[in-house]
Amino acid sequence: MKYDELKNQITAEIANKKANNKLLEKIAIQLKKTEKAEACYLREKEKLEKLVAEKEALQNGTTATQGKQE
């Protein structure tokens, strides 16, 4: 009787461990994807900030040039 209970308990624990391992693998994969996406986001944000700075510099230059022409 005890043997069967112990066997069933161990079988259930092994099944739970396998399920947990699969979930951990999925979490690890998603974490890698998230980190990669975050790195891409930061690069794109930096590019956008540079473009905005260039635009502002051009506008300031254009404004200064227009002021001189008038």
PDB file of N, H, CA, C and O in Angstrom:
ATOM      1  N   MET A   1       0.826  -1.185   0.000  1.00  0.00           N
ATOM      2  CA  MET A   1       0.000   0.000   0.000  1.00  0.00           C
ATOM      3  C   MET A   1       0.871   1.250   0.000  1.00  0.00           C
ATOM      4  O   MET A   1       0.675   2.150  -0.817  1.00  0.00           O
ATOM      5  N   LYS A   2       1.830   1.304   0.914  1.00  0.00           N
ATOM      6  H   LYS A   2       1.990   0.573   1.578  1.00  0.00           H
ATOM      7  CA  LYS A   2       2.693   2.478   0.982  1.00  0.00           C
ATOM      8  C   LYS A   2       3.527   2.619  -0.284  1.00  0.00           C
ATOM      9  O   LYS A   2       3.810   3.730  -0.734  1.00  0.00           O
ATOM     10  N   TYR A   3       3.915   1.490  -0.848  1.00  0.00           N
ATOM     11  H   TYR A   3       3.685   0.588  -0.483  1.00  0.00           H
ATOM     12  CA  TYR A   3       4.723   1.528  -2.069  1.00  0.00           C
ATOM     13  C   TYR A   3       3.960   2.222  -3.194  1.00  0.00           C
ATOM     14  O   TYR A   3       4.517   3.069  -3.892  1.00  0.00           O
ATOM     15  N   ASP A   4       2.712   1.872  -3.368  1.00  0.00           N
ATOM     16  H   ASP A   4       2.260   1.184  -2.801  1.00  0.00           H
ATOM     17  CA  ASP A   4       1.900   2.477  -4.432  1.00  0.00           C
ATOM     18  C   ASP A   4       1.714   3.973  -4.202  1.00  0.00           C
ATOM     19  O   ASP A   4       1.785   4.761  -5.145  1.00  0.00           O
ATOM     20  N   GLU A   5       1.476   4.363  -2.959  1.00  0.00           N
ATOM     21  H   GLU A   5       1.417   3.722  -2.193  1.00  0.00           H
ATOM     22  CA  GLU A   5       1.318   5.783  -2.638  1.00  0.00           C
ATOM     23  C   GLU A   5       2.604   6.542  -2.946  1.00  0.00           C
ATOM     24  O   GLU A   5       2.580   7.618  -3.542  1.00  0.00           O
ATOM     25  N   LEU A   6       3.721   5.963  -2.528  1.00  0.00           N
ATOM     26  H   LEU A   6       3.740   5.089  -2.044  1.00  0.00           H
ATOM     27  CA  LEU A   6       5.016   6.596  -2.761  1.00  0.00           C
ATOM     28  C   LEU A   6       5.305   6.683  -4.255  1.00  0.00           C
ATOM     29  O   LEU A   6       5.788   7.706  -4.738  1.00  0.00           O
ATOM     30  N   LYS A   7       5.013   5.624  -4.975  1.00  0.00           N
ATOM     31  H   LYS A   7       4.620   4.793  -4.582  1.00  0.00           H
ATOM     32  CA  LYS A   7       5.221   5.596  -6.422  1.00  0.00           C
ATOM     33  C   LYS A   7       4.374   6.668  -7.108  1.00  0.00           C
ATOM     34  O   LYS A   7       4.865   7.386  -7.978  1.00  0.00           O
ATOM     35  N   ASN A   8       3.119   6.774  -6.721  1.00  0.00           N
ATOM     36  H   ASN A   8       2.720   6.190  -6.014  1.00  0.00           H
ATOM     37  CA  ASN A   8       2.235   7.786  -7.306  1.00  0.00           C
ATOM     38  C   ASN A   8       2.713   9.199  -6.980  1.00  0.00           C
ATOM     39  O   ASN A   8       2.669  10.091  -7.827  1.00  0.00           O
ATOM     40  N   GLN A   9       3.163   9.389  -5.757  1.00  0.00           N
ATOM     41  H   GLN A   9       3.198   8.665  -5.069  1.00  0.00           H
ATOM     42  CA  GLN A   9       3.656  10.705  -5.342  1.00  0.00           C
ATOM     43  C   GLN A   9       4.895  11.092  -6.151  1.00  0.00           C
ATOM     44  O   GLN A   9       5.003  12.225  -6.621  1.00  0.00           O
ATOM     45  N   ILE A  10       5.815  10.167  -6.310  1.00  0.00           N
ATOM     46  H   ILE A  10       5.728   9.247  -5.927  1.00  0.00           H
ATOM     47  CA  ILE A  10       7.042  10.433  -7.069  1.00  0.00           C
ATOM     48  C   ILE A  10       6.713  10.686  -8.535  1.00  0.00           C
ATOM     49  O   ILE A  10       7.287  11.580  -9.156  1.00  0.00           O
ATOM     50  N   THR A  11       5.803   9.912  -9.085  1.00  0.00           N
ATOM     51  H   THR A  11       5.336   9.185  -8.581  1.00  0.00           H
ATOM     52  CA  THR A  11       5.386  10.111 -10.475  1.00  0.00           C
ATOM     53  C   THR A  11       4.790  11.505 -10.661  1.00  0.00           C
ATOM     54  O   THR A  11       5.075  12.180 -11.650  1.00  0.00           O
ATOM     55  N   ALA A  12       3.973  11.925  -9.721  1.00  0.00           N
ATOM     56  H   ALA A  12       3.741  11.376  -8.918  1.00  0.00           H
ATOM     57  CA  ALA A  12       3.368  13.262  -9.794  1.00  0.00           C
ATOM     58  C   ALA A  12       4.436  14.347  -9.679  1.00  0.00           C
ATOM     59  O   ALA A  12       4.389  15.346 -10.396  1.00  0.00           O
ATOM     60  N   GLU A  13       5.392  14.151  -8.784  1.00  0.00           N
ATOM     61  H   GLU A  13       5.430  13.339  -8.201  1.00  0.00           H
ATOM     62  CA  GLU A  13       6.468  15.133  -8.618  1.00  0.00           C
ATOM     63  C   GLU A  13       7.315  15.233  -9.882  1.00  0.00           C
ATOM     64  O   GLU A  13       7.719  16.328 -10.271  1.00  0.00           O
ATOM     65  N   ILE A  14       7.583  14.111 -10.518  1.00  0.00           N
ATOM     66  H   ILE A  14       7.255  13.221 -10.202  1.00  0.00           H
ATOM     67  CA  ILE A  14       8.359  14.115 -11.767  1.00  0.00           C
ATOM     68  C   ILE A  14       7.589  14.855 -12.856  1.00  0.00           C
ATOM     69  O   ILE A  14       8.169  15.636 -13.609  1.00  0.00           O
ATOM     70  N   ALA A  15       6.295  14.611 -12.937  1.00  0.00           N
ATOM     71  H   ALA A  15       5.824  13.976 -12.325  1.00  0.00           H
ATOM     72  CA  ALA A  15       5.473  15.309 -13.932  1.00  0.00           C
ATOM     73  C   ALA A  15       5.474  16.812 -13.660  1.00  0.00           C
ATOM     74  O   ALA A  15       5.578  17.611 -14.591  1.00  0.00           O
ATOM     75  N   ASN A  16       5.358  17.196 -12.394  1.00  0.00           N
ATOM     76  H   ASN A  16       5.273  16.547 -11.638  1.00  0.00           H
ATOM     77  CA  ASN A  16       5.395  18.616 -12.037  1.00  0.00           C
ATOM     78  C   ASN A  16       6.745  19.232 -12.374  1.00  0.00           C
ATOM     79  O   ASN A  16       6.822  20.365 -12.849  1.00  0.00           O
ATOM     80  N   LYS A  17       7.805  18.476 -12.123  1.00  0.00           N
ATOM     81  H   LYS A  17       7.742  17.555 -11.736  1.00  0.00           H
ATOM     82  CA  LYS A  17       9.144  18.992 -12.415  1.00  0.00           C
ATOM     83  C   LYS A  17       9.306  19.218 -13.916  1.00  0.00           C
ATOM     84  O   LYS A  17       9.864  20.231 -14.339  1.00  0.00           O
ATOM     85  N   LYS A  18       8.819  18.272 -14.718  1.00  0.00           N
ATOM     86  H   LYS A  18       8.366  17.450 -14.374  1.00  0.00           H
ATOM     87  CA  LYS A  18       8.907  18.423 -16.173  1.00  0.00           C
ATOM     88  C   LYS A  18       8.111  19.638 -16.630  1.00  0.00           C
ATOM     89  O   LYS A  18       8.565  20.398 -17.486  1.00  0.00           O
ATOM     90  N   ALA A  19       6.925  19.822 -16.060  1.00  0.00           N
ATOM     91  H   ALA A  19       6.556  19.205 -15.365  1.00  0.00           H
ATOM     92  CA  ALA A  19       6.099  20.980 -16.419  1.00  0.00           C
ATOM     93  C   ALA A  19       6.798  22.275 -16.012  1.00  0.00           C
ATOM     94  O   ALA A  19       6.799  23.248 -16.766  1.00  0.00           O
ATOM     95  N   ASN A  20       7.388  22.283 -14.825  1.00  0.00           N
ATOM     96  H   ASN A  20       7.387  21.492 -14.213  1.00  0.00           H
ATOM     97  CA  ASN A  20       8.114  23.470 -14.364  1.00  0.00           C
ATOM     98  C   ASN A  20       9.304  23.768 -15.263  1.00  0.00           C
ATOM     99  O   ASN A  20       9.566  24.926 -15.589  1.00  0.00           O
ATOM    100  N   ASN A  21      10.024  22.727 -15.662  1.00  0.00           N
ATOM    101  H   ASN A  21       9.811  21.787 -15.397  1.00  0.00           H
ATOM    102  CA  ASN A  21      11.175  22.923 -16.542  1.00  0.00           C
ATOM    103  C   ASN A  21      10.750  23.516 -17.882  1.00  0.00           C
ATOM    104  O   ASN A  21      11.426  24.395 -18.418  1.00  0.00           O
ATOM    105  N   LYS A  22       9.633  23.035 -18.423  1.00  0.00           N
ATOM    106  H   LYS A  22       9.084  22.321 -17.988  1.00  0.00           H
ATOM    107  CA  LYS A  22       9.134  23.581 -19.690  1.00  0.00           C
ATOM    108  C   LYS A  22       8.769  25.051 -19.526  1.00  0.00           C
ATOM    109  O   LYS A  22       9.071  25.875 -20.389  1.00  0.00           O
ATOM    110  N   LEU A  23       8.117  25.370 -18.414  1.00  0.00           N
ATOM    111  H   LEU A  23       7.871  24.700 -17.714  1.00  0.00           H
ATOM    112  CA  LEU A  23       7.759  26.767 -18.163  1.00  0.00           C
ATOM    113  C   LEU A  23       9.002  27.636 -18.002  1.00  0.00           C
ATOM    114  O   LEU A  23       9.053  28.754 -18.515  1.00  0.00           O
ATOM    115  N   LEU A  24       9.994  27.124 -17.296  1.00  0.00           N
ATOM    116  H   LEU A  24       9.953  26.216 -16.880  1.00  0.00           H
ATOM    117  CA  LEU A  24      11.232  27.883 -17.120  1.00  0.00           C
ATOM    118  C   LEU A  24      11.930  28.119 -18.456  1.00  0.00           C
ATOM    119  O   LEU A  24      12.484  29.194 -18.686  1.00  0.00           O
ATOM    120  N   GLU A  25      11.906  27.129 -19.328  1.00  0.00           N
ATOM    121  H   GLU A  25      11.456  26.256 -19.142  1.00  0.00           H
ATOM    122  CA  GLU A  25      12.493  27.297 -20.660  1.00  0.00           C
ATOM    123  C   GLU A  25      11.751  28.373 -21.446  1.00  0.00           C
ATOM    124  O   GLU A  25      12.374  29.207 -22.103  1.00  0.00           O
ATOM    125  N   LYS A  26      10.424  28.355 -21.378  1.00  0.00           N
ATOM    126  H   LYS A  26       9.918  27.678 -20.844  1.00  0.00           H
ATOM    127  CA  LYS A  26       9.630  29.372 -22.073  1.00  0.00           C
ATOM    128  C   LYS A  26       9.905  30.759 -21.501  1.00  0.00           C
ATOM    129  O   LYS A  26      10.005  31.738 -22.240  1.00  0.00           O
ATOM    130  N   ILE A  27      10.026  30.832 -20.181  1.00  0.00           N
ATOM    131  H   ILE A  27       9.945  30.036 -19.580  1.00  0.00           H
ATOM    132  CA  ILE A  27      10.329  32.115 -19.534  1.00  0.00           C
ATOM    133  C   ILE A  27      11.697  32.613 -19.973  1.00  0.00           C
ATOM    134  O   ILE A  27      11.862  33.800 -20.253  1.00  0.00           O
ATOM    135  N   ALA A  28      12.673  31.727 -20.035  1.00  0.00           N
ATOM    136  H   ALA A  28      12.539  30.762 -19.808  1.00  0.00           H
ATOM    137  CA  ALA A  28      14.021  32.113 -20.457  1.00  0.00           C
ATOM    138  C   ALA A  28      14.014  32.620 -21.894  1.00  0.00           C
ATOM    139  O   ALA A  28      14.667  33.616 -22.204  1.00  0.00           O
ATOM    140  N   ILE A  29      13.289  31.950 -22.761  1.00  0.00           N
ATOM    141  H   ILE A  29      12.758  31.140 -22.509  1.00  0.00           H
ATOM    142  CA  ILE A  29      13.201  32.376 -24.164  1.00  0.00           C
ATOM    143  C   ILE A  29      12.545  33.748 -24.253  1.00  0.00           C
ATOM    144  O   ILE A  29      13.019  34.624 -24.976  1.00  0.00           O
ATOM    145  N   GLN A  30      11.452  33.930 -23.515  1.00  0.00           N
ATOM    146  H   GLN A  30      11.067  33.218 -22.928  1.00  0.00           H
ATOM    147  CA  GLN A  30      10.747  35.214 -23.552  1.00  0.00           C
ATOM    148  C   GLN A  30      11.620  36.327 -22.984  1.00  0.00           C
ATOM    149  O   GLN A  30      11.593  37.455 -23.475  1.00  0.00           O
ATOM    150  N   LEU A  31      12.385  36.012 -21.962  1.00  0.00           N
ATOM    151  H   LEU A  31      12.408  35.096 -21.563  1.00  0.00           H
ATOM    152  CA  LEU A  31      13.284  37.003 -21.369  1.00  0.00           C
ATOM    153  C   LEU A  31      14.347  37.434 -22.372  1.00  0.00           C
ATOM    154  O   LEU A  31      14.660  38.620 -22.472  1.00  0.00           O
ATOM    155  N   LYS A  32      14.903  36.480 -23.114  1.00  0.00           N
ATOM    156  H   LYS A  32      14.648  35.516 -23.033  1.00  0.00           H
ATOM    157  CA  LYS A  32      15.888  36.815 -24.143  1.00  0.00           C
ATOM    158  C   LYS A  32      15.270  37.703 -25.211  1.00  0.00           C
ATOM    159  O   LYS A  32      15.882  38.678 -25.648  1.00  0.00           O
ATOM    160  N   LYS A  33      14.044  37.362 -25.633  1.00  0.00           N
ATOM    161  H   LYS A  33      13.547  36.570 -25.278  1.00  0.00           H
ATOM    162  CA  LYS A  33      13.358  38.175 -26.641  1.00  0.00           C
ATOM    163  C   LYS A  33      13.115  39.586 -26.118  1.00  0.00           C
ATOM    164  O   LYS A  33      13.279  40.566 -26.844  1.00  0.00           O
ATOM    165  N   THR A  34      12.724  39.677 -24.855  1.00  0.00           N
ATOM    166  H   THR A  34      12.591  38.881 -24.265  1.00  0.00           H
ATOM    167  CA  THR A  34      12.449  40.980 -24.249  1.00  0.00           C
ATOM    168  C   THR A  34      13.719  41.810 -24.161  1.00  0.00           C
ATOM    169  O   THR A  34      13.705  43.006 -24.452  1.00  0.00           O
ATOM    170  N   GLU A  35      14.819  41.179 -23.760  1.00  0.00           N
ATOM    171  H   GLU A  35      14.831  40.208 -23.524  1.00  0.00           H
ATOM    172  CA  GLU A  35      16.093  41.900 -23.673  1.00  0.00           C
ATOM    173  C   GLU A  35      16.535  42.383 -25.054  1.00  0.00           C
ATOM    174  O   GLU A  35      17.024  43.503 -25.197  1.00  0.00           O
ATOM    175  N   LYS A  36      16.362  41.542 -26.057  1.00  0.00           N
ATOM    176  H   LYS A  36      15.965  40.632 -25.941  1.00  0.00           H
ATOM    177  CA  LYS A  36      16.729  41.924 -27.422  1.00  0.00           C
ATOM    178  C   LYS A  36      15.861  43.081 -27.902  1.00  0.00           C
ATOM    179  O   LYS A  36      16.358  44.026 -28.515  1.00  0.00           O
ATOM    180  N   ALA A  37      14.565  43.002 -27.623  1.00  0.00           N
ATOM    181  H   ALA A  37      14.162  42.234 -27.125  1.00  0.00           H
ATOM    182  CA  ALA A  37      13.650  44.074 -28.021  1.00  0.00           C
ATOM    183  C   ALA A  37      13.987  45.373 -27.294  1.00  0.00           C
ATOM    184  O   ALA A  37      13.905  46.454 -27.877  1.00  0.00           O
ATOM    185  N   GLU A  38      14.362  45.266 -26.033  1.00  0.00           N
ATOM    186  H   GLU A  38      14.429  44.388 -25.559  1.00  0.00           H
ATOM    187  CA  GLU A  38      14.722  46.461 -25.263  1.00  0.00           C
ATOM    188  C   GLU A  38      15.977  47.107 -25.839  1.00  0.00           C
ATOM    189  O   GLU A  38      16.055  48.331 -25.945  1.00  0.00           O
ATOM    190  N   ALA A  39      16.951  46.293 -26.206  1.00  0.00           N
ATOM    191  H   ALA A  39      16.887  45.299 -26.119  1.00  0.00           H
ATOM    192  CA  ALA A  39      18.181  46.825 -26.803  1.00  0.00           C
ATOM    193  C   ALA A  39      17.861  47.521 -28.124  1.00  0.00           C
ATOM    194  O   ALA A  39      18.396  48.592 -28.410  1.00  0.00           O
ATOM    195  N   CYS A  40      16.999  46.917 -28.919  1.00  0.00           N
ATOM    196  H   CYS A  40      16.565  46.047 -28.686  1.00  0.00           H
ATOM    197  CA  CYS A  40      16.584  47.514 -30.194  1.00  0.00           C
ATOM    198  C   CYS A  40      15.850  48.823 -29.934  1.00  0.00           C
ATOM    199  O   CYS A  40      16.093  49.818 -30.616  1.00  0.00           O
ATOM    200  N   TYR A  41      14.963  48.826 -28.964  1.00  0.00           N
ATOM    201  H   TYR A  41      14.765  48.017 -28.410  1.00  0.00           H
ATOM    202  CA  TYR A  41      14.219  50.034 -28.600  1.00  0.00           C
ATOM    203  C   TYR A  41      15.175  51.155 -28.208  1.00  0.00           C
ATOM    204  O   TYR A  41      15.006  52.296 -28.638  1.00  0.00           O
ATOM    205  N   LEU A  42      16.170  50.836 -27.400  1.00  0.00           N
ATOM    206  H   LEU A  42      16.307  49.909 -27.051  1.00  0.00           H
ATOM    207  CA  LEU A  42      17.114  51.862 -26.951  1.00  0.00           C
ATOM    208  C   LEU A  42      17.919  52.418 -28.121  1.00  0.00           C
ATOM    209  O   LEU A  42      18.176  53.620 -28.179  1.00  0.00           O
ATOM    210  N   ARG A  43      18.323  51.543 -29.063  1.00  0.00           N
ATOM    211  H   ARG A  43      18.113  50.566 -29.016  1.00  0.00           H
ATOM    212  CA  ARG A  43      19.048  52.010 -30.249  1.00  0.00           C
ATOM    213  C   ARG A  43      18.176  52.938 -31.084  1.00  0.00           C
ATOM    214  O   ARG A  43      18.619  54.002 -31.516  1.00  0.00           O
ATOM    215  N   GLU A  44      16.940  52.528 -31.306  1.00  0.00           N
ATOM    216  H   GLU A  44      16.580  51.663 -30.955  1.00  0.00           H
ATOM    217  CA  GLU A  44      16.024  53.334 -32.117  1.00  0.00           C
ATOM    218  C   GLU A  44      15.696  54.654 -31.424  1.00  0.00           C
ATOM    219  O   GLU A  44      15.562  55.687 -32.079  1.00  0.00           O
ATOM    220  N   LYS A  45      15.568  54.619 -30.120  1.00  0.00           N
ATOM    221  H   LYS A  45      15.677  53.780 -29.587  1.00  0.00           H
ATOM    222  CA  LYS A  45      15.299  55.841 -29.357  1.00  0.00           C
ATOM    223  C   LYS A  45      16.467  56.811 -29.503  1.00  0.00           C
ATOM    224  O   LYS A  45      16.272  58.013 -29.680  1.00  0.00           O
ATOM    225  N   GLU A  46      17.681  56.272 -29.426  1.00  0.00           N
ATOM    226  H   GLU A  46      17.839  55.295 -29.282  1.00  0.00           H
ATOM    227  CA  GLU A  46      18.874  57.104 -29.577  1.00  0.00           C
ATOM    228  C   GLU A  46      18.920  57.728 -30.977  1.00  0.00           C
ATOM    229  O   GLU A  46      19.232  58.910 -31.124  1.00  0.00           O
ATOM    230  N   LYS A  47      18.610  56.930 -31.997  1.00  0.00           N
ATOM    231  H   LYS A  47      18.357  55.970 -31.878  1.00  0.00           H
ATOM    232  CA  LYS A  47      18.584  57.451 -33.369  1.00  0.00           C
ATOM    233  C   LYS A  47      17.563  58.580 -33.494  1.00  0.00           C
ATOM    234  O   LYS A  47      17.837  59.621 -34.091  1.00  0.00           O
ATOM    235  N   LEU A  48      16.389  58.355 -32.923  1.00  0.00           N
ATOM    236  H   LEU A  48      16.166  57.509 -32.438  1.00  0.00           H
ATOM    237  CA  LEU A  48      15.331  59.360 -32.985  1.00  0.00           C
ATOM    238  C   LEU A  48      15.755  60.643 -32.278  1.00  0.00           C
ATOM    239  O   LEU A  48      15.517  61.741 -32.781  1.00  0.00           O
ATOM    240  N   GLU A  49      16.378  60.506 -31.122  1.00  0.00           N
ATOM    241  H   GLU A  49      16.572  59.615 -30.713  1.00  0.00           H
ATOM    242  CA  GLU A  49      16.837  61.688 -30.387  1.00  0.00           C
ATOM    243  C   GLU A  49      17.876  62.461 -31.195  1.00  0.00           C
ATOM    244  O   GLU A  49      17.874  63.692 -31.195  1.00  0.00           O
ATOM    245  N   LYS A  50      18.763  61.743 -31.884  1.00  0.00           N
ATOM    246  H   LYS A  50      18.764  60.743 -31.885  1.00  0.00           H
ATOM    247  CA  LYS A  50      19.764  62.407 -32.722  1.00  0.00           C
ATOM    248  C   LYS A  50      19.102  63.143 -33.880  1.00  0.00           C
ATOM    249  O   LYS A  50      19.475  64.270 -34.204  1.00  0.00           O
ATOM    250  N   LEU A  51      18.117  62.498 -34.501  1.00  0.00           N
ATOM    251  H   LEU A  51      17.814  61.582 -34.238  1.00  0.00           H
ATOM    252  CA  LEU A  51      17.412  63.138 -35.612  1.00  0.00           C
ATOM    253  C   LEU A  51      16.656  64.382 -35.145  1.00  0.00           C
ATOM    254  O   LEU A  51      16.645  65.398 -35.840  1.00  0.00           O
ATOM    255  N   VAL A  52      16.041  64.310 -33.996  1.00  0.00           N
ATOM    256  H   VAL A  52      16.050  63.485 -33.431  1.00  0.00           H
ATOM    257  CA  VAL A  52      15.333  65.470 -33.451  1.00  0.00           C
ATOM    258  C   VAL A  52      16.324  66.588 -33.157  1.00  0.00           C
ATOM    259  O   VAL A  52      16.038  67.756 -33.419  1.00  0.00           O
ATOM    260  N   ALA A  53      17.489  66.238 -32.614  1.00  0.00           N
ATOM    261  H   ALA A  53      17.721  65.289 -32.401  1.00  0.00           H
ATOM    262  CA  ALA A  53      18.512  67.244 -32.335  1.00  0.00           C
ATOM    263  C   ALA A  53      18.999  67.882 -33.637  1.00  0.00           C
ATOM    264  O   ALA A  53      19.193  69.097 -33.697  1.00  0.00           O
ATOM    265  N   GLU A  54      19.197  67.069 -34.676  1.00  0.00           N
ATOM    266  H   GLU A  54      19.039  66.083 -34.627  1.00  0.00           H
ATOM    267  CA  GLU A  54      19.610  67.606 -35.981  1.00  0.00           C
ATOM    268  C   GLU A  54      18.540  68.541 -36.542  1.00  0.00           C
ATOM    269  O   GLU A  54      18.851  69.609 -37.070  1.00  0.00           O
ATOM    270  N   LYS A  55      17.287  68.132 -36.424  1.00  0.00           N
ATOM    271  H   LYS A  55      17.035  67.265 -35.995  1.00  0.00           H
ATOM    272  CA  LYS A  55      16.177  68.953 -36.912  1.00  0.00           C
ATOM    273  C   LYS A  55      16.161  70.293 -36.190  1.00  0.00           C
ATOM    274  O   LYS A  55      16.005  71.341 -36.818  1.00  0.00           O
ATOM    275  N   GLU A  56      16.322  70.259 -34.877  1.00  0.00           N
ATOM    276  H   GLU A  56      16.449  69.409 -34.367  1.00  0.00           H
ATOM    277  CA  GLU A  56      16.333  71.502 -34.103  1.00  0.00           C
ATOM    278  C   GLU A  56      17.516  72.374 -34.487  1.00  0.00           C
ATOM    279  O   GLU A  56      17.393  73.595 -34.574  1.00  0.00           O
ATOM    280  N   ALA A  57      18.663  71.745 -34.715  1.00  0.00           N
ATOM    281  H   ALA A  57      18.763  70.752 -34.644  1.00  0.00           H
ATOM    282  CA  ALA A  57      19.848  72.504 -35.122  1.00  0.00           C
ATOM    283  C   ALA A  57      19.621  73.149 -36.483  1.00  0.00           C
ATOM    284  O   ALA A  57      20.001  74.299 -36.698  1.00  0.00           O
ATOM    285  N   LEU A  58      19.004  72.414 -37.397  1.00  0.00           N
ATOM    286  H   LEU A  58      18.695  71.479 -37.222  1.00  0.00           H
ATOM    287  CA  LEU A  58      18.707  72.973 -38.720  1.00  0.00           C
ATOM    288  C   LEU A  58      17.700  74.115 -38.619  1.00  0.00           C
ATOM    289  O   LEU A  58      17.839  75.136 -39.292  1.00  0.00           O
ATOM    290  N   GLN A  59      16.705  73.939 -37.791  1.00  0.00           N
ATOM    291  H   GLN A  59      16.592  73.109 -37.245  1.00  0.00           H
ATOM    292  CA  GLN A  59      15.714  75.000 -37.614  1.00  0.00           C
ATOM    293  C   GLN A  59      16.364  76.243 -37.011  1.00  0.00           C
ATOM    294  O   GLN A  59      16.065  77.364 -37.422  1.00  0.00           O
ATOM    295  N   ASN A  60      17.235  76.048 -36.055  1.00  0.00           N
ATOM    296  H   ASN A  60      17.478  75.137 -35.721  1.00  0.00           H
ATOM    297  CA  ASN A  60      17.933  77.179 -35.449  1.00  0.00           C
ATOM    298  C   ASN A  60      18.839  77.847 -36.469  1.00  0.00           C
ATOM    299  O   ASN A  60      18.940  79.073 -36.505  1.00  0.00           O
ATOM    300  N   GLY A  61      19.497  77.051 -37.296  1.00  0.00           N
ATOM    301  H   GLY A  61      19.415  76.054 -37.268  1.00  0.00           H
ATOM    302  CA  GLY A  61      20.353  77.597 -38.349  1.00  0.00           C
ATOM    303  C   GLY A  61      19.534  78.328 -39.388  1.00  0.00           C
ATOM    304  O   GLY A  61      19.923  79.406 -39.836  1.00  0.00           O
ATOM    305  N   THR A  62      18.418  77.767 -39.775  1.00  0.00           N
ATOM    306  H   THR A  62      18.102  76.891 -39.411  1.00  0.00           H
ATOM    307  CA  THR A  62      17.531  78.399 -40.754  1.00  0.00           C
ATOM    308  C   THR A  62      16.960  79.686 -40.185  1.00  0.00           C
ATOM    309  O   THR A  62      16.870  80.693 -40.888  1.00  0.00           O
ATOM    310  N   THR A  63      16.582  79.659 -38.941  1.00  0.00           N
ATOM    311  H   THR A  63      16.655  78.841 -38.370  1.00  0.00           H
ATOM    312  CA  THR A  63      16.027  80.849 -38.298  1.00  0.00           C
ATOM    313  C   THR A  63      17.075  81.945 -38.241  1.00  0.00           C
ATOM    314  O   THR A  63      16.776  83.113 -38.488  1.00  0.00           O
ATOM    315  N   ALA A  64      18.309  81.566 -37.914  1.00  0.00           N
ATOM    316  H   ALA A  64      18.552  80.617 -37.714  1.00  0.00           H
ATOM    317  CA  ALA A  64      19.385  82.555 -37.842  1.00  0.00           C
ATOM    318  C   ALA A  64      19.671  83.118 -39.225  1.00  0.00           C
ATOM    319  O   ALA A  64      19.905  84.318 -39.366  1.00  0.00           O
ATOM    320  N   THR A  65      19.656  82.266 -40.250  1.00  0.00           N
ATOM    321  H   THR A  65      19.466  81.291 -40.135  1.00  0.00           H
ATOM    322  CA  THR A  65      19.908  82.714 -41.620  1.00  0.00           C
ATOM    323  C   THR A  65      18.784  83.631 -42.086  1.00  0.00           C
ATOM    324  O   THR A  65      19.041  84.661 -42.710  1.00  0.00           O
ATOM    325  N   GLN A  66      17.560  83.269 -41.791  1.00  0.00           N
ATOM    326  H   GLN A  66      17.351  82.433 -41.284  1.00  0.00           H
ATOM    327  CA  GLN A  66      16.428  84.103 -42.192  1.00  0.00           C
ATOM    328  C   GLN A  66      16.502  85.461 -41.516  1.00  0.00           C
ATOM    329  O   GLN A  66      16.170  86.479 -42.123  1.00  0.00           O
ATOM    330  N   GLY A  67      16.930  85.481 -40.281  1.00  0.00           N
ATOM    331  H   GLY A  67      17.200  84.654 -39.787  1.00  0.00           H
ATOM    332  CA  GLY A  67      17.057  86.747 -39.557  1.00  0.00           C
ATOM    333  C   GLY A  67      18.101  87.636 -40.185  1.00  0.00           C
ATOM    334  O   GLY A  67      17.932  88.855 -40.218  1.00  0.00           O
ATOM    335  N   LYS A  68      19.187  87.052 -40.689  1.00  0.00           N
ATOM    336  H   LYS A  68      19.324  86.062 -40.662  1.00  0.00           H
ATOM    337  CA  LYS A  68      20.258  87.830 -41.319  1.00  0.00           C
ATOM    338  C   LYS A  68      19.802  88.382 -42.662  1.00  0.00           C
ATOM    339  O   LYS A  68      20.179  89.491 -43.042  1.00  0.00           O
ATOM    340  N   GLN A  69      18.990  87.607 -43.385  1.00  0.00           N
ATOM    341  H   GLN A  69      18.684  86.707 -43.076  1.00  0.00           H
ATOM    342  CA  GLN A  69      18.543  88.032 -44.710  1.00  0.00           C
ATOM    343  C   GLN A  69      17.568  89.200 -44.617  1.00  0.00           C
ATOM    344  O   GLN A  69      17.507  90.027 -45.527  1.00  0.00           O
ATOM    345  N   GLU A  70      16.821  89.276 -43.552  1.00  0.00           N
ATOM    346  H   GLU A  70      16.870  88.605 -42.813  1.00  0.00           H
ATOM    347  CA  GLU A  70      15.820  90.342 -43.430  1.00  0.00           C
ATOM    348  C   GLU A  70      16.431  91.612 -43.036  1.00  0.00           C
ATOM    349  O   GLU A  70      15.731  92.614 -42.887  1.00  0.00           O
TER     350      GLU A  70
END
